[in-house]
Amino acid sequence: MFGEPDSKPRPVKASLTKTIPATAEKIFDRWLIPTFAGNWMFGEHMGDDGVGDMRNEVRPGGEFNYAVIRSGQEVLCSGYYEVIDRPNRLSFSWLEDGESNGLMSVEMQLEQQDEKTKLRVSLQVDRNRVENPGALKQEWELRCKRLAAQLSR
C-alpha cells in the first residue's frame, strides 16, 4: 500500500583493495582455517576481547560459526559459503548473533602478481539496516590491514 515502508533489502555495495606480499594460496588459507581467521578477523584491533570456539565446514553451502567476546558478551558470527574457487574467489553470507546486521554478503577475490597478491573485498550491505555503510567498510579495511601485517612478517 502507499505510504508503507519498503521491507525489501536495498543492497549497497562497498569494496576495498589491498596488495599483500604473499601468495594467493596462503591468503586463501588465512580466510578458511579457523585458527588463522581468528588471528586477523577478530581481536583487540576490532574491539573484541577474545575469540572462542571457531568452526567451519569448507564447501559450497557449508556453514561457519565463530564465537567472539565483545565487551564481555559472546557474539556469534556465522554464515554460509556460497562460492569457493580456490585460490581465486570466496563468497559467503555474514550474520552476527543470527541477524544480518546490515551486512548481507562478503566476496573476496585474489589476483596473484609475482610475489604479491591483490586482494579485493566486496561487501553487499542492506541499506535498510545500516545508516552508514562506510562503517562496515572500515571494519573490513581494519581486518584486511591486520591480515596484510601478519603475512608481511
GIMO-V34893 format. One record per residue. RES is the residue in one letter. PHI is phi in radians with two decimals (999 if undefined). PSI is psi in degrees with one decimal (* if undefined). OMEGA is omega as a letter, one per 20 degrees, with the letter a starting at -180 (NA if undefined). Layout:
# GIMO-V34893
res;phi;psi;omega
RES;PHI;PSI;OMEGA
RES;PHI;PSI;OMEGA
This chain:
# GIMO-V34893
res;phi;psi;omega
M;999;162.8;r
F;-1.18;143.0;r
G;1.49;-9.1;r
E;-1.49;140.8;a
P;-1.16;146.9;r
D;-1.31;120.1;a
S;-1.62;-6.2;r
K;-1.23;141.8;r
P;-1.06;137.2;r
R;-1.90;96.0;a
P;-1.27;139.9;r
V;-2.21;137.2;r
K;-1.82;143.6;r
A;-2.34;145.7;r
S;-2.48;158.9;r
L;-2.50;153.7;a
T;-2.32;139.6;r
K;-2.55;136.7;r
T;-1.71;128.3;a
I;-2.11;134.4;a
P;-1.39;67.9;r
A;-2.77;163.4;r
T;-1.30;157.7;r
A;-1.05;-39.4;r
E;-1.03;-45.4;a
K;-1.12;-42.3;r
I;-1.14;-43.4;r
F;-1.02;-43.3;r
D;-1.02;-39.5;a
R;-1.12;-24.0;r
W;-1.46;-27.6;a
L;-1.88;-25.7;a
I;-1.51;116.8;a
P;-0.89;-42.1;a
T;-1.05;-45.3;r
F;-1.16;-46.6;a
A;-1.04;-41.0;r
G;-1.08;-29.8;a
N;-1.30;-27.5;a
W;-2.01;-29.0;a
M;-1.37;-29.2;a
F;-2.28;171.3;r
G;2.23;-173.2;a
E;-1.00;-34.8;a
H;-1.14;-18.2;r
M;-1.86;3.8;a
G;1.49;10.9;r
D;-1.64;139.5;r
D;-1.39;-28.2;a
G;-3.04;172.0;a
V;-2.06;132.1;r
G;-1.77;-135.5;a
D;-1.17;131.4;r
M;-2.26;118.5;a
R;-2.30;145.7;r
N;-2.66;155.2;r
E;-2.07;98.2;a
V;-1.41;93.8;r
R;-2.93;154.0;r
P;-0.99;128.1;a
G;1.55;-9.5;r
G;-1.26;154.4;a
E;-1.85;149.9;r
F;-2.21;149.0;r
N;-2.46;117.8;r
Y;-2.11;117.9;r
A;-1.64;127.2;r
V;-2.24;153.7;r
I;-1.78;120.3;a
R;-2.22;116.6;a
S;0.94;41.3;r
G;1.40;-1.8;a
Q;-1.96;141.1;r
E;-1.36;130.7;r
V;-2.11;130.1;r
L;-1.76;118.1;r
C;-1.74;124.6;a
S;-2.55;171.0;r
G;3.00;-171.7;a
Y;-2.22;138.6;r
Y;-1.32;125.3;r
E;-1.67;-45.6;a
V;-2.33;131.1;r
I;-2.26;102.9;a
D;-2.12;83.2;a
R;-1.22;133.9;i
P;-1.77;35.1;a
N;-1.76;-39.5;a
R;-2.62;141.1;r
L;-2.44;131.6;r
S;-2.35;135.6;a
F;-2.70;157.5;r
S;-1.45;163.4;a
W;-2.43;123.2;r
L;-2.22;147.0;r
E;-2.15;121.9;a
D;0.92;41.8;r
G;1.37;1.2;a
E;-2.10;150.1;a
S;-1.20;-18.1;r
N;0.97;20.2;a
G;1.59;-22.4;a
L;-1.65;117.5;a
M;-1.61;-42.0;a
S;-2.74;158.9;r
V;-2.24;133.9;r
E;-2.22;131.5;a
M;-2.04;130.2;r
Q;-2.19;139.8;a
L;-2.14;139.5;r
E;-2.37;107.3;a
Q;-1.35;135.5;r
Q;-2.32;96.6;a
D;1.03;-120.6;a
E;-1.53;-0.5;a
K;-2.10;163.7;r
T;-2.34;133.3;r
K;-1.53;119.8;r
L;-1.79;127.4;r
R;-2.16;124.1;r
V;-1.99;125.4;r
S;-1.98;129.3;r
L;-1.95;135.6;r
Q;-1.92;119.9;a
V;-1.99;139.4;r
D;-1.46;108.1;a
R;-1.11;-24.3;r
N;-1.21;-21.5;a
R;-1.89;-12.8;a
V;-2.28;123.6;r
E;-1.29;-36.5;a
N;-2.21;89.5;r
P;-1.04;-22.0;r
G;-1.06;-29.4;r
A;-1.16;-39.5;r
L;-1.16;-39.2;r
K;-1.07;-42.2;r
Q;-1.08;-39.2;r
E;-1.03;-46.8;a
W;-1.26;-29.3;r
E;-1.12;-41.6;r
L;-1.07;-44.7;r
R;-1.05;-47.5;a
C;-1.18;-33.3;r
K;-1.11;-43.7;r
R;-1.13;-41.4;r
L;-1.04;-48.5;r
A;-1.06;-42.0;r
A;-1.09;-41.4;r
Q;-1.17;-37.4;a
L;-1.41;-11.9;r
S;-1.43;-14.9;a
R;-1.24;*;NA
